[in-house]
Every structure is written in structure tokens, then in C-alpha cells.
């Protein structure tokens, strides 16, 4: 397929945000598609994963991954179809997943993408349960939390991409699961639709009151996606030898003031508890292990995926903000093109 004179729409980082990002932080441009060189593939982007971590990638400073540079295409994971290949490992027509960026076409090394099978699962699922959110939930809960049957697991952001998988895995492992989410609809979904034992609507009641009611013997495992006051309240309810997995702190990402740290950290000392951060990329060599289990649990009906898909690359800046306004329901995905195009 010739790409002569063909162009790709892209969103490039224009300036680093202060507080909540907006459209002015990116430049929407169209550039000529680069033909793949030896070992590279040209991918037509179909779906993009929108994640809270993208806000951190926009900041300059030390982190677990280098920041996106000014003038670079905004980093994003995605699923697409190969339309040209100079890689011996990939053929035209293959569906692949990898870091494709917020753009219509991506020219990347063949080693940077992995084939996926749309007959085994819908393509968006490779960005949710079978993607980074699923890997994060799997390794964060099982490797760091080490749940035991009968223990109480609390997860914040429970109706989000990671949280809903954490809760379902905890149920598989025989735990009592309490989800924290915002709004009656989300709480009904995780309790009635996913089988959580209890759901706390932090918008409708005092969190410390609800945690006392739902976790009378304390919290054995807290999977934190939110940070801030929610982390503080859960620290206060830790059980003896409790474990806290620090996955994210979405309540703090757009602060223009210093990040709010936990004032109840002495609970870790009193309860001989443990709090540990996790970054999913540390587990890359073991992703196959997680995919095998997650795919089996989905086939058995023990894990139900949920994607929140918004169409149109041009909507990227506003769609991303759904994450920080609590408007997404499940895994937020941007649809760039139809699969059959």
C-alpha cells in the first residue's frame, strides 16, 4: 500500500499543563506518514487507551518513565492494523497492540508491537482486561496484596479500568470486596453487575462512616487508585498486617498545590502493615501469565469487562478529561477508525 502524499492527524504536546490540562496543551497537526524502514511496521490506529497516567507523562521531572517531550506525539497505548510491514515477525493485516501514540497512523519498530486475535476477544478488550489495566490489577493484587480467602479487600476507583478488575479477581480469590465509587449508577454496577459485596458512594456519604460499617474488622488489603483523603481514611481502618497497594492517585494529578500525603501513616506502624507502590511495566516479562488467567476467567464468566468508548480522534483533549472529572465508566477508550476500514 503506498502512503505517498498521505497524511496522519496527530496530537503533539505543545506546553506542559498547570492544573487540569486543556486543548491548548496540544497542537493538532497533520503530517506526512513515514514509510516503514527495515524492521518497522506501519500501523493504522483503531483504538487508543486513555489513562490517568497520561497526565503524569505530560509533566517534566523524574518518574518511572521519561516525560513526553514538547513537540512529540502524545504517548498512548493502542490497537491497530498493520498496513505495511518490513518486519519478518509481522504481516500486512495483522492486528497489533503497542504504544502507538495519539495519531491516525504510527510507524514503529516491529519489536514494539504484539499480535492480538480479534476472534478471541474484541479489540477494545486488549486495552482493558487483557491490556495494561488488567495486568495492573492482576499483579498489584496478587503479587503485592497476596489475598487470602475471607480477607476484606477495599478498592477505590472501583468502577474504573483497574478497579473493576481488582474487585473481580479478589472475589475469585474468595475475599469480601468493598468498592468505592462516585454515584449511585456506578455503585449499583459494581455490586449488582460485578458481584462486589458492598459499594460505597463517596459522593453520598461520609467515607469514614461507610468504612466502619462495611469493614467492621478492618481492611486487610486496600488497592489505592485515588490517593488523598480516600487513602487517609483507608489507612485509618487497616487491619493487623494489612497491605496497601499504591497504584495511582488520580485525585492529586491536577493539583496546583503540593500533593496531599497521608497523615494516618502511623497506622502502618501500629498494625505492622505494609504500603507498596507498583508500576505495571515491572511485570512485562510475566504478562503472558496474567493474560492466560484473565482470558480463562473471562471465558468462565468470572470477569466481565466494561469499556467506555468515545469516537473521534479530534475529541481527544476533552475525552481525556472524563478521567479526571469522574465521568468515565469502565475503561476509557478513544475510537480512531472503524476496524473494517
C-alpha positions as CSV (number, residue, x, y, z in Angstrom):
1,X,0.0,0.0,0.0
2,X,1.5,3.3,-1.0
3,X,1.4,6.1,1.5
4,X,2.8,8.8,-0.9
5,X,1.3,12.1,0.0
6,X,-0.8,10.5,2.7
7,X,-1.1,12.3,6.0
8,X,-1.8,11.4,9.6
9,X,-3.6,13.6,12.1
10,X,-1.6,13.8,15.4
11,X,-1.8,15.4,18.8
12,X,1.6,16.8,19.8
13,X,2.4,18.2,23.3
14,X,2.6,21.9,22.9
15,X,3.1,23.0,26.5
16,X,3.1,21.5,29.9
17,X,-0.1,21.9,31.8
18,X,-0.6,23.7,35.1
19,X,-3.5,22.0,36.9
20,X,-6.2,20.5,34.6
21,X,-4.9,20.2,31.0
22,X,-7.0,21.6,28.2
23,X,-6.9,21.7,24.4
24,X,-4.2,24.4,24.3
25,X,-1.7,21.9,25.8
26,X,-1.7,20.1,22.5
27,X,-1.2,21.0,18.8
28,X,-3.5,19.1,16.4
29,X,-1.5,18.7,13.2
30,X,-1.4,16.7,10.1
31,X,1.9,15.3,8.9
32,X,3.1,13.0,6.1
33,X,3.1,9.4,7.0
34,X,6.6,8.0,7.3
35,X,7.2,4.8,5.2
36,X,8.5,2.0,7.4
37,X,12.2,1.2,7.3
38,X,13.8,-2.1,7.8
39,X,12.3,-4.0,10.7
40,X,9.5,-1.5,11.1
41,X,5.7,-1.6,10.5
42,X,3.1,1.0,9.6
43,X,0.0,0.7,11.7
44,X,-3.4,2.2,11.2
45,X,-4.6,3.1,14.7
46,X,-8.1,1.8,15.5
47,X,-8.4,2.3,19.3
48,X,-6.4,4.3,21.8
49,X,-6.2,3.7,25.6
50,X,-6.8,6.9,27.6
51,X,-5.3,6.5,31.1
52,X,-4.8,8.7,34.2
53,X,-1.0,8.1,33.8
54,X,-1.1,10.3,30.7
55,X,-1.4,13.3,32.9
56,X,1.9,12.4,34.7
57,X,3.7,11.8,31.4
58,X,3.0,15.5,30.5
59,X,5.0,16.7,33.5
60,X,8.7,17.4,33.3
61,X,10.6,15.6,36.1
62,X,11.8,12.3,37.4
63,X,9.4,9.5,37.1
64,X,9.2,5.8,36.2
65,X,9.1,6.7,32.5
66,X,10.5,9.7,30.7
67,X,8.1,12.6,30.1
68,X,6.6,13.3,26.7
69,X,8.8,16.0,25.2
70,X,7.4,19.3,23.9
71,X,6.7,18.7,20.2
72,X,6.3,14.9,20.5
73,X,3.2,13.0,19.6
74,X,1.3,12.4,22.9
75,X,2.1,8.9,24.2
76,X,-0.7,6.4,24.3
77,X,-1.2,2.7,24.1
78,X,-3.4,1.5,21.2
79,X,-4.6,-1.3,19.0
80,X,-4.3,-1.1,15.2
81,X,-3.9,-3.0,12.0
82,X,-0.7,-3.3,10.1
83,X,-1.0,-1.9,6.6
84,X,2.7,-2.1,5.6
85,X,5.4,-4.3,7.0
86,X,9.2,-4.6,6.7
87,X,9.4,-6.8,9.8
88,X,9.7,-10.5,9.4
89,X,7.6,-11.0,12.5
90,X,4.5,-9.2,11.2
91,X,2.3,-9.4,8.1
92,X,0.0,-6.9,6.5
93,X,-3.4,-7.3,8.0
94,X,-2.2,-8.3,11.5
95,X,-3.9,-6.7,14.4
96,X,-1.4,-5.5,17.0
97,X,-1.2,-3.7,20.3
98,X,1.6,-1.3,21.5
99,X,2.5,2.3,22.2
100,X,1.1,3.9,19.1
101,X,0.5,7.5,20.2
102,X,-2.4,9.8,19.7
103,X,-2.5,9.8,15.9
104,X,-4.1,8.1,13.0
105,X,-1.0,6.2,11.7
106,X,2.1,5.0,13.6
107,X,5.4,3.9,12.1
108,X,7.1,1.8,14.8
109,X,9.6,-1.0,15.2
110,X,8.1,-4.4,14.8
111,X,9.6,-5.4,18.1
112,X,7.4,-2.7,19.8
113,X,4.1,-4.3,18.9
114,X,2.5,-7.6,19.7
115,X,-0.1,-9.5,17.6
116,X,-3.7,-9.9,19.0
117,X,-6.5,-12.0,17.8
118,X,-9.9,-10.3,17.4
119,X,-11.6,-13.8,17.2
120,X,-10.5,-14.5,20.8
121,X,-11.7,-11.1,22.2
122,X,-13.0,-7.8,20.8
123,X,-10.1,-5.5,20.1
124,X,-11.0,-2.9,22.8
125,X,-10.7,-5.7,25.4
126,X,-6.9,-5.8,24.6
127,X,-6.8,-2.3,26.1
128,X,-8.9,-3.2,29.2
129,X,-8.9,-6.6,30.9
130,X,-6.3,-8.1,28.5
131,X,-4.3,-4.8,28.5
132,X,-2.5,-2.7,31.0
133,X,-5.4,-2.2,33.3
134,X,-5.8,-6.0,33.6
135,X,-2.1,-6.5,34.1
136,X,-2.0,-3.8,36.8
137,X,-4.9,-5.3,38.7
138,X,-3.6,-8.8,38.4
139,X,0.0,-8.2,39.6
140,X,-0.9,-5.5,42.0
141,X,-3.5,-7.5,43.9
142,X,-1.9,-11.0,43.6
143,X,1.8,-10.2,43.9
144,X,1.7,-7.3,46.3
145,X,-1.6,-7.8,48.1
146,X,-1.4,-11.6,48.3
147,X,-5.1,-12.0,49.1
148,X,-6.3,-14.9,51.3
149,X,-9.8,-16.3,51.4
150,X,-12.0,-14.4,53.8
151,X,-10.0,-11.2,53.9
152,X,-11.6,-7.8,53.2
153,X,-10.3,-6.0,50.1
154,X,-11.2,-2.4,49.5
155,X,-10.6,-0.8,46.1
156,X,-11.1,2.9,45.2
157,X,-11.9,4.0,41.7
158,X,-13.9,0.7,41.7
159,X,-15.8,1.4,38.5
160,X,-12.7,2.4,36.6
161,X,-10.5,0.3,34.3
162,X,-8.2,-1.1,37.0
163,X,-10.6,-1.1,40.0
164,X,-13.3,-3.2,38.4
165,X,-10.8,-5.9,37.6
166,X,-9.2,-5.8,41.0
167,X,-12.6,-6.4,42.7
168,X,-13.5,-9.3,40.4
169,X,-10.1,-11.0,40.9
170,X,-10.5,-10.6,44.7
171,X,-13.9,-12.3,44.5
172,X,-12.3,-15.2,42.6
173,X,-9.8,-15.5,45.4
174,X,-12.6,-15.8,48.0
175,X,-12.3,-12.3,49.5
176,X,-15.0,-9.9,50.7
177,X,-14.8,-7.0,48.4
178,X,-15.8,-3.4,49.1
179,X,-15.7,-0.9,46.2
180,X,-15.5,2.9,46.5
181,X,-17.1,4.8,43.5
182,X,-18.8,8.0,42.8
183,X,-22.5,7.9,42.1
184,X,-25.4,5.5,42.5
185,X,-25.2,4.1,39.0
186,X,-21.5,3.1,39.4
187,X,-22.2,1.6,42.8
188,X,-25.1,-0.4,41.5
189,X,-23.0,-1.7,38.7
190,X,-20.1,-3.0,40.8
191,X,-22.4,-4.5,43.4
192,X,-25.2,-5.9,41.2
193,X,-23.4,-6.3,37.9
194,X,-19.9,-7.5,39.1
195,X,-20.7,-9.1,42.4
196,X,-18.9,-6.8,44.8
197,X,-20.1,-7.5,48.4
198,X,-20.6,-3.8,49.1
199,X,-20.3,-0.4,47.3
200,X,-19.6,2.9,49.0
201,X,-20.8,6.1,47.2
202,X,-18.2,8.6,48.4
203,X,-20.4,11.4,46.9
204,X,-23.4,10.5,49.0
205,X,-22.0,9.6,52.5
206,X,-19.0,10.2,54.7
207,X,-16.3,7.7,53.8
208,X,-15.1,7.0,57.3
209,X,-18.7,6.2,58.4
210,X,-19.2,3.9,55.5
211,X,-15.8,2.1,56.0
212,X,-16.7,1.4,59.7
213,X,-20.0,-0.1,58.6
214,X,-18.6,-2.2,55.7
215,X,-15.3,-3.2,57.2
216,X,-16.0,-3.8,60.9
217,X,-12.9,-5.9,61.3
218,X,-10.7,-3.6,59.4
219,X,-9.2,-3.6,55.9
220,X,-6.8,-6.4,55.0
221,X,-6.0,-5.1,51.6
222,X,-6.5,-1.6,50.2
223,X,-5.9,-1.1,46.5
224,X,-5.5,2.6,46.0
225,X,-6.2,4.3,42.7
226,X,-7.2,7.7,44.2
227,X,-4.9,8.9,46.9
228,X,-5.6,12.0,49.0
229,X,-8.4,11.8,51.6
230,X,-9.5,8.4,50.5
231,X,-6.1,6.9,51.1
232,X,-6.0,8.6,54.5
233,X,-9.4,7.1,55.6
234,X,-8.4,3.6,54.5
235,X,-5.1,3.8,56.3
236,X,-7.1,4.6,59.5
237,X,-9.1,1.4,59.0
238,X,-6.2,-1.0,58.3
239,X,-6.3,-4.4,59.9
240,X,-3.3,-6.1,61.6
241,X,-0.7,-7.0,58.9
242,X,-2.8,-5.0,56.3
243,X,-1.4,-4.3,52.8
244,X,-1.8,-1.1,50.8
245,X,-1.1,-1.2,47.1
246,X,-0.4,2.3,45.7
247,X,-1.4,2.1,42.1
248,X,-2.4,5.7,41.4
249,X,-3.6,8.9,43.0
250,X,-5.9,10.5,40.4
251,X,-7.3,12.9,43.0
252,X,-3.9,14.6,43.1
253,X,-2.7,14.6,39.5
254,X,-4.0,18.1,38.6
255,X,-3.1,19.8,41.9
256,X,-1.6,23.3,41.6
257,X,-0.6,23.0,45.3
258,X,1.7,20.3,46.9
259,X,0.3,16.7,46.8
260,X,-1.6,15.8,49.9
261,X,0.2,13.0,51.7
262,X,-1.3,10.6,54.2
263,X,-1.5,11.9,57.8
264,X,-2.6,8.5,59.1
265,X,0.6,6.7,58.0
266,X,1.4,5.7,61.6
267,X,-1.4,3.1,61.2
268,X,1.3,1.2,59.2
269,X,3.4,1.0,62.3
270,X,0.6,0.2,64.8
271,X,-0.8,-2.5,62.6
272,X,2.6,-3.8,61.3
273,X,1.1,-3.1,57.9
274,X,2.8,-2.6,54.5
275,X,2.3,0.1,51.8
276,X,4.0,-0.5,48.4
277,X,3.9,1.2,45.1
278,X,3.5,-0.7,41.8
279,X,4.3,0.1,38.2
280,X,2.9,-2.4,35.7
281,X,5.9,-2.2,33.4
282,X,8.0,-4.0,36.1
283,X,6.0,-7.2,35.3
284,X,6.3,-7.1,31.5
285,X,8.2,-10.5,31.3
286,X,5.2,-12.1,33.1
287,X,2.3,-10.6,31.0
288,X,1.7,-13.9,29.4
289,X,0.9,-15.5,32.7
290,X,-1.7,-12.8,33.5
291,X,-3.3,-12.9,30.1
292,X,-3.7,-16.7,30.3
293,X,-5.6,-16.4,33.7
294,X,-7.6,-13.3,32.8
295,X,-8.7,-14.8,29.5
296,X,-9.8,-18.0,31.2
297,X,-11.7,-16.1,33.9
298,X,-13.5,-14.1,31.2
299,X,-14.4,-17.3,29.3
300,X,-15.8,-18.7,32.6
301,X,-17.8,-15.5,33.2
302,X,-15.9,-14.7,36.4
303,X,-14.6,-11.4,35.0
304,X,-16.8,-9.1,33.0
305,X,-15.1,-6.3,31.0
306,X,-16.6,-2.9,30.6
307,X,-15.4,-0.3,28.1
308,X,-16.4,3.4,27.7
309,X,-15.7,4.1,24.0
310,X,-15.8,7.6,22.6
311,X,-15.4,8.0,18.8
312,X,-13.3,10.6,17.1
313,X,-9.5,11.4,17.3
314,X,-10.5,15.1,17.3
315,X,-12.2,14.7,20.7
316,X,-9.0,13.6,22.4
317,X,-8.4,16.5,24.7
318,X,-12.0,16.7,26.0
319,X,-12.4,12.9,26.2
320,X,-9.2,12.5,28.3
321,X,-10.6,14.9,30.9
322,X,-13.5,12.4,31.6
323,X,-11.0,10.5,33.7
324,X,-10.3,13.4,36.0
325,X,-14.0,14.5,36.2
326,X,-15.2,11.0,37.2
327,X,-17.3,10.8,34.0
328,X,-15.8,7.6,32.6
329,X,-17.5,4.3,33.3
330,X,-15.1,1.4,32.9
331,X,-12.0,1.5,30.6
332,X,-11.9,4.8,28.7
333,X,-11.1,4.2,25.0
334,X,-10.9,6.5,22.1
335,X,-12.1,5.0,18.8
336,X,-9.9,6.4,15.9
337,X,-11.2,4.4,13.0
338,X,-13.5,1.5,12.1
339,X,-12.0,-1.9,12.2
340,X,-13.1,-2.7,8.6
341,X,-11.8,0.5,7.0
